[in-house]
Amino acid sequence: MKSAQKVTFTGSDGSALAARLELPAGPVHAFAIFAHCFTCSKDVFAAARVSSELARRGFAVLRFDFTGLGSSEGEFANTNFSSNVADLLKAADFLRETYEAPRLLIGHSFGGAAVIAAAGDIPEATAVVTIGAPADVAHVLKNFAGDVDRIEADGAGEVTLAGRQFVIRQDFVTDARAQTLHDRIAGLRRALLILHAPTDEYVAIDNARDIYEAARHPKSFVSLDGADHLLSDRGDAVFVADVVSAWASRYVGGPQDEEADAPDADGVLVAESGEGRFQQLVRVGHSRLLADEPPGVGGDDTGPTPYDFLSIGLGACTSMTLRMYADRKDIDLGRISVSVRHGKVHADDCRDCAEGLSGRIDRFERVVSIEGELDTALRDKVLEIADKCPVHRTLEAQSAIVTRLKD
């Protein structure tokens, strides 16, 4: 299954807008729109990475090029903030008519101001996220430095932004100054998450404070400590996706088709993610995990291997079993940790662990660490109780695996 699809829809001035819809491999938790920064495109690192990471977490995310930018048609010189907001509403119409209306709106920088302005006209949207967004639309005029006077005098002017030339018309300046974003924030009536880096070099952190103070609850602020404005470090983009996913799940409702695609009771669901050769999405109840293989065998190392998961099960079960024993006997064991290493060995080389076995076998080496003081008797008891872990017993015993094809 492809994890992303190229799509187009008609923008506010009739131009064809290029878009990309990131789709999760499993059920869709909610549809979202990601609005990019000023003069950027849908493929700017922050938009692409955050959208991709959110798709891994069950969100379908539409990111698109505003009129005249990226691969979209139209003339950028004829656009302004109001037309950007109108393009956002067209994007919402496209999702509503083709898939499902967006319940989550995400905007980066100037796009953050745009999603705040558009939210009131997207009734299905219940949550809004801003990333490094200005509190005032006119903030964007600072990008033009001393060119604003020339633009106002001549009616238009060419400015250099990020090393590229753009024509900015008087209408853009007038429209930006006419916006009252403060009133839009105060009347948002949606859950709001504000993400901002304290050292943002383009949009100062004071903007996050102003947005937060103007907004009504529910509102939240998360500091992107150490991040730059464009989220150029992959770790920062992944962190943003983690935070947005966890926060938004409280406001956008449950996954679509949850019952139809849910695993059997007490079971797990594993499905190919569509990214990489081996990456799998793992769902256990409300938890979402990734499984993968290391690069040496063709994977991307984005998650534990299948045998790692076996080792995780053994280690977790051992630690939990010891904790239950300690609590029941009122023994202060301190913090318990368990390390597990798996390998393939020949039975002849493991006489102490392979009685009655022959040929190559699986060997799990488990090391239990206890922070508290243990006398000899208690040390022996810990090892005895560790061997009573249910997963330990399952791995040592014979199991039956029944496989069938789903109708």
ROKOLPA-684726 format. One record per residue (C-alpha): residue number from 0; residue in three letters; x, y, z. Coordinates in steps of 0.001 Angstrom, whole numbers. Example, Ala and Ser with C-alpha at 12.3 -4.5 7.8 and 13.67 -1.06 7.14 Angstrom:
<balums>
  num  residu     east    north       up
    0     Ala    12300    -4500     7800
    1     Ser    13670    -1060     7140
</balums>
This chain:
<balums>
  num  residu     east    north       up
    0     Met        0        0        0
    1     Lys     1304     3457     -898
    2     Ser     1638     5664     2178
    3     Ala     1262     8905      200
    4     Gln     -798     9979    -2787
    5     Lys     -361    12933    -5133
    6     Val    -3665    14778    -5509
    7     Thr    -4868    18103    -6907
    8     Phe    -7823    20317    -6125
    9     Thr    -9084    23705    -7258
   10     Gly    -7871    26699    -5265
   11     Ser    -9696    29890    -4374
   12     Asp    -8886    31612    -7687
   13     Gly    -9573    28564    -9845
   14     Ser    -5948    27439   -10090
   15     Ala    -5054    23762    -9694
   16     Leu    -3268    23276    -6372
   17     Ala     -782    20439    -5977
   18     Ala    -1139    18386    -2809
   19     Arg       90    15252    -1141
   20     Leu    -2075    13095     1096
   21     Glu     -133    11057     3639
   22     Leu    -2149     7976     4589
   23     Pro    -1607     5557     7470
   24     Ala    -1320     1846     6724
   25     Gly    -4101     1007     9176
   26     Pro    -7312     2749    10276
   27     Val    -7452     6561     9975
   28     His    -7602     8263    13356
   29     Ala    -8579    11593    11805
   30     Phe    -7972    13675     8691
   31     Ala    -5744    16724     9066
   32     Ile    -4458    19643     6982
   33     Phe     -889    20923     7281
   34     Ala     -328    24533     6117
   35     His     3294    25390     5286
   36     Cys     5341    28492     6055
   37     Phe     5462    31734     4015
   38     Thr     6863    31245      468
   39     Cys     7653    27606     1344
   40     Ser     6046    24566     -276
   41     Lys     4317    21417      858
   42     Asp     7652    19606      565
   43     Val     9569    21819     3005
   44     Phe    11222    19547     5566
   45     Ala     8964    20481     8495
   46     Ala     5753    19848     6538
   47     Ala     6961    16621     4934
   48     Arg     8508    15079     8025
   49     Val     5767    15989    10517
   50     Ser     3052    14836     8089
   51     Ser     4840    11541     7456
   52     Glu     5341    10917    11171
   53     Leu     1689    11705    11916
   54     Ala      642     9232     9218
   55     Arg     2617     6557    11049
   56     Arg      542     7385    14098
   57     Gly    -2784     6964    12327
   58     Phe    -3509    10454    10950
   59     Ala    -4239    11132     7279
   60     Val    -2541    14455     6523
   61     Leu    -3097    16663     3475
   62     Arg     -329    19166     2711
   63     Phe     -534    21382     -342
   64     Asp     1195    24230    -2157
   65     Phe     -615    27537    -1807
   66     Thr    -1461    29337    -5055
   67     Gly     1647    30262    -7029
   68     Leu     4037    28219    -4879
   69     Gly     5713    24832    -5362
   70     Ser     3921    22807    -8015
   71     Ser      631    24706    -7778
   72     Glu     -695    26901   -10565
   73     Gly    -1452    30607   -10260
   74     Glu      563    33759    -9629
   75     Phe     2063    34242    -6183
   76     Ala     2105    37999    -6758
   77     Asn    -1707    37967    -6852
   78     Thr    -2038    36251    -3480
   79     Asn    -2291    37532       82
   80     Phe    -3164    36224     3527
   81     Ser    -6881    36215     2777
   82     Ser    -6365    34162     -392
   83     Asn    -4197    31698     1583
   84     Val    -7051    31253     4049
   85     Ala    -9437    30760     1126
   86     Asp    -7096    28078     -280
   87     Leu    -7206    26330     3107
   88     Leu   -10991    26299     2997
   89     Lys   -10815    24788     -492
   90     Ala    -8493    22094      866
   91     Ala   -11039    21339     3585
   92     Asp   -13792    21160      952
   93     Phe   -11694    18694    -1046
   94     Leu   -11236    16399     1940
   95     Arg   -14872    16709     2941
   96     Glu   -16094    15780     -541
   97     Thr   -13496    13116    -1324
   98     Tyr   -12652    11504     2019
   99     Glu   -13759    13109     5257
  100     Ala   -13643    16658     6600
  101     Pro   -10509    17554     8568
  102     Arg   -10806    17525    12329
  103     Leu    -7226    18658    12917
  104     Leu    -5591    21789    11464
  105     Ile    -1815    22264    11697
  106     Gly       36    25375    10592
  107     His     3757    26128    10524
  108     Ser     4875    29769    10814
  109     Phe     2662    31911     8521
  110     Gly      596    28766     7968
  111     Gly     -137    28752    11703
  112     Ala    -1798    32162    11400
  113     Ala    -3731    30861     8390
  114     Val    -5181    27806    10188
  115     Ile    -6273    30014    13097
  116     Ala    -8069    32307    10664
  117     Ala    -9633    29416     8733
  118     Ala   -10724    27267    11679
  119     Gly   -13973    29122    12283
  120     Asp   -15137    28270     8765
  121     Ile   -14349    24550     9062
  122     Pro   -17070    23365    11470
  123     Glu   -15731    19804    11693
  124     Ala   -12323    20978    12953
  125     Thr   -12030    20457    16696
  126     Ala    -8297    20987    17236
  127     Val    -5732    23507    15959
  128     Val    -1935    23309    16198
  129     Thr      492    26163    15518
  130     Ile     4243    25653    15101
  131     Gly     6433    28746    15342
  132     Ala     3476    30931    14349
  133     Pro     3254    34745    14550
  134     Ala      594    36340    16748
  135     Asp       31    39084    14162
  136     Val     -308    38570    10405
  137     Ala     1565    41826     9766
  138     His     4619    40149    11326
  139     Val     5327    38722     7872
  140     Leu     6106    42242     6612
  141     Lys     9342    42125     8620
  142     Asn    10620    39715     5971
  143     Phe    10610    42591     3482
  144     Ala    12813    44849     5618
  145     Gly    13017    48257     3940
  146     Asp    11083    47172      852
  147     Val     7629    47903     2308
  148     Asp     7859    51659     1648
  149     Arg     8924    50995    -1939
  150     Ile     6058    48505    -2416
  151     Glu     3536    51036    -1095
  152     Ala     4964    53824    -3241
  153     Asp     5193    51821    -6465
  154     Gly     2241    49494    -5948
  155     Ala     4514    46432    -6170
  156     Gly     8120    45434    -5629
  157     Glu    10487    42534    -5976
  158     Val    11896    41172    -2712
  159     Thr    14422    38475    -1926
  160     Leu    13252    35742      475
  161     Ala    15409    32711     1272
  162     Gly    17546    33476    -1763
  163     Arg    14584    33621    -4176
  164     Gln    12888    36565    -5857
  165     Phe     9185    37247    -5260
  166     Val     6919    40044    -6412
  167     Ile     4901    41519    -3552
  168     Arg     2010    43847    -4352
  169     Gln      484    46651    -2309
  170     Asp    -2636    44509    -1843
  171     Phe     -588    41960      125
  172     Val      674    44637     2526
  173     Thr    -2753    46203     2956
  174     Asp    -4402    42821     3543
  175     Ala    -1798    41782     6124
  176     Arg    -2231    44996     8102
  177     Ala    -6030    44668     8037
  178     Gln    -6064    41255     9747
  179     Thr    -7103    41046    13406
  180     Leu    -5701    37678    14366
  181     His    -6101    38437    18079
  182     Asp    -9894    38400    17694
  183     Arg    -9727    35142    15703
  184     Ile    -7646    33539    18471
  185     Ala    -9988    34736    21210
  186     Gly   -13020    33403    19341
  187     Leu   -11401    30181    18124
  188     Arg   -13624    27828    20159
  189     Arg   -11302    24935    19355
  190     Ala    -8652    23169    21381
  191     Leu    -5346    24922    20671
  192     Leu    -1796    23587    20926
  193     Ile     1045    26096    20552
  194     Leu     4508    24739    19733
  195     His     7378    27229    19632
  196     Ala    11162    27238    19987
  197     Pro    12482    29710    22610
  198     Thr    15364    30599    20275
  199     Asp    13303    30818    17058
  200     Glu    15346    33081    14810
  201     Tyr    12445    34228    12618
  202     Val     9385    34384    14867
  203     Ala    10273    35340    18435
  204     Ile     8929    33325    21365
  205     Asp     6903    36375    22476
  206     Asn     4460    35489    19703
  207     Ala     3673    32190    21416
  208     Arg     2972    34060    24646
  209     Asp      649    36505    22883
  210     Ile    -1268    33679    21183
  211     Tyr    -1570    31771    24470
  212     Glu    -2814    34808    26397
  213     Ala    -5372    35668    23715
  214     Ala    -6748    32117    23501
  215     Arg    -9356    30583    25742
  216     His    -9113    27110    27227
  217     Pro    -8510    24364    26301
  218     Lys    -5084    25627    25283
  219     Ser    -1618    24141    25683
  220     Phe     1961    25270    25100
  221     Val     4980    23050    24448
  222     Ser     8488    24445    24153
  223     Leu    10591    23147    21242
  224     Asp    13802    23651    23149
  225     Gly    16837    23674    20857
  226     Ala    14824    23528    17614
  227     Asp    15195    26023    14789
  228     His    12320    27702    12978
  229     Leu    12235    25224    10098
  230     Leu    12550    22105    12306
  231     Ser    15517    21090    10177
  232     Asp    16626    18466    12697
  233     Arg    14710    15234    12157
  234     Gly    14495    14598    15899
  235     Asp    12632    17875    16419
  236     Ala    10112    17015    13707
  237     Val     9548    13557    15214
  238     Phe     9060    15144    18654
  239     Val     6459    17529    17207
  240     Ala     4593    14593    15644
  241     Asp     4674    12668    18935
  242     Val     3281    15633    20874
  243     Val      619    16514    18292
  244     Ser     -517    12892    17995
  245     Ala     -875    12416    21749
  246     Trp    -2536    15789    22295
  247     Ala    -4915    15664    19322
  248     Ser    -6221    12193    20159
  249     Arg    -8050    13794    23083
  250     Tyr   -10015    16104    20796
  251     Val   -10521    14482    17400
  252     Gly   -12341    11308    18417
  253     Gly   -11439     7663    17835
  254     Pro   -10114     5936    14742
  255     Gln   -12470     5243    11854
  256     Asp   -13479     1632    11299
  257     Glu   -11882      711    14618
  258     Glu   -14128    -2272    15159
  259     Ala   -13749    -3592    11635
  260     Asp    -9955    -3505    11686
  261     Ala    -9364    -4110    15373
  262     Pro    -7426    -7209    16440
  263     Asp    -9240   -10031    18153
  264     Ala    -9747    -9617    21888
  265     Asp    -6424    -9837    23748
  266     Gly    -4650    -9912    20375
  267     Val    -2437    -7662    18310
  268     Leu    -2703    -6322    14756
  269     Val      409    -6120    12580
  270     Ala      278    -4510     9123
  271     Glu     2819    -3297     6599
  272     Ser     3297      451     6897
  273     Gly     4117      988     3241
  274     Glu     7458     2579     4157
  275     Gly    10693      711     3664
  276     Arg    10951    -2962     2865
  277     Phe    10016    -4524     6199
  278     Gln     8525    -1814     8449
  279     Gln     5360    -2946    10243
  280     Leu     2755    -1031    12216
  281     Val     1851    -2842    15416
  282     Arg    -1370    -2094    17294
  283     Val    -2051    -3468    20759
  284     Gly    -5145    -1921    22303
  285     His    -4497     1833    22284
  286     Ser     -740     1431    21845
  287     Arg     1015     1944    18501
  288     Leu     4472      481    17819
  289     Leu     6806      -96    14886
  290     Ala     8643    -3295    13964
  291     Asp    11487    -3462    11469
  292     Glu    14773    -5143    10603
  293     Pro    18305    -3683    10667
  294     Pro    19882    -2281     7482
  295     Gly    22106    -5360     7183
  296     Val    19125    -7469     6097
  297     Gly    17300    -4793     4109
  298     Gly    15385    -2939     6837
  299     Asp    15539      676     8018
  300     Asp    16019        6    11760
  301     Thr    12934     2055    12701
  302     Gly    11763     -365    15384
  303     Pro    12524    -3602    17222
  304     Thr    12932    -6795    15216
  305     Pro    10499    -9701    15699
  306     Tyr    13048   -11449    17932
  307     Asp    13547    -8194    19836
  308     Phe     9825    -8261    20587
  309     Leu    10200   -11805    21930
  310     Ser    13022   -10589    24165
  311     Ile    10946    -7594    25227
  312     Gly     8122    -9925    26234
  313     Leu    10445   -12104    28296
  314     Gly    12119    -9154    29987
  315     Ala     8884    -7319    30761
  316     Cys     7196   -10452    32070
  317     Thr    10178   -11265    34286
  318     Ser    10267    -7791    35811
  319     Met     6491    -7755    36386
  320     Thr     6542   -11230    37951
  321     Leu     9282   -10204    40372
  322     Arg     7417    -7012    41248
  323     Met     4216    -8938    42021
  324     Tyr     6198   -11354    44225
  325     Ala     7953    -8524    46071
  326     Asp     4695    -6669    46693
  327     Arg     2926    -9822    47888
  328     Lys     5756   -10709    50299
  329     Asp     6353    -7046    51260
  330     Ile    10010    -7270    50184
  331     Asp    11875    -4082    49287
  332     Leu    13650    -5096    46095
  333     Gly    14209    -1560    44882
  334     Arg    14093     -925    41146
  335     Ile    14093    -4066    38986
  336     Ser    15555    -4203    35473
  337     Val    16045    -7113    33120
  338     Ser    18304    -7336    30080
  339     Val    17736   -10068    27506
  340     Arg    19944   -11210    24649
  341     His    18796   -13663    22010
  342     Gly    20938   -15848    19801
  343     Lys    21033   -19092    17849
  344     Val    23371   -21728    19286
  345     His    23967   -25456    18855
  346     Ala    22426   -27589    21565
  347     Asp    25802   -29247    22179
  348     Asp    27171   -25823    23218
  349     Cys    24388   -25223    25729
  350     Arg    24292   -28375    27840
  351     Asp    23032   -26416    30853
  352     Cys    20000   -25108    28935
  353     Ala    19214   -27651    26203
  354     Glu    18543   -30925    27967
  355     Gly    16851   -33320    25568
  356     Leu    17352   -30998    22572
  357     Ser    19575   -31304    19547
  358     Gly    20651   -29212    16576
  359     Arg    20431   -25419    16553
  360     Ile    18254   -23878    19261
  361     Asp    17184   -20415    20399
  362     Arg    18997   -19223    23511
  363     Phe    17734   -16280    25581
  364     Glu    20266   -14951    28063
  365     Arg    18522   -13017    30820
  366     Val    20265   -10828    33417
  367     Val    18192    -9533    36335
  368     Ser    19379    -6407    38161
  369     Ile    18052    -5463    41605
  370     Glu    18878    -2099    43191
  371     Gly    18180    -3317    46720
  372     Glu    20506    -5430    48885
  373     Leu    20057    -9192    48523
  374     Asp    21307   -11922    50811
  375     Thr    22120   -15365    49416
  376     Ala    18675   -16813    50169
  377     Leu    16867   -13906    48534
  378     Arg    19141   -14024    45482
  379     Asp    18235   -17682    44969
  380     Lys    14545   -16836    45408
  381     Val    14705   -14064    42803
  382     Leu    16119   -16498    40255
  383     Glu    13474   -19073    41156
  384     Ile    10628   -16564    40757
  385     Ala    12094   -15259    37488
  386     Asp    11798   -18766    36041
  387     Lys     8078   -18748    36908
  388     Cys     7413   -15844    34546
  389     Pro     4560   -16977    32219
  390     Val     6428   -15915    29076
  391     His     9466   -17877    30270
  392     Arg     7276   -20942    30618
  393     Thr     5714   -20357    27199
  394     Leu     9108   -20124    25510
  395     Glu    10303   -23307    27200
  396     Ala     7133   -25268    26502
  397     Gln     5742   -26524    23229
  398     Ser     3158   -24208    21663
  399     Ala      496   -24635    18999
  400     Ile      123   -21995    16296
  401     Val    -3093   -22043    14266
  402     Thr    -3141   -19964    11061
  403     Arg    -6110   -19135     8828
  404     Leu    -6936   -16685     6046
  405     Lys    -9421   -13962     6874
  406     Asp   -12619   -14133     4786
</balums>
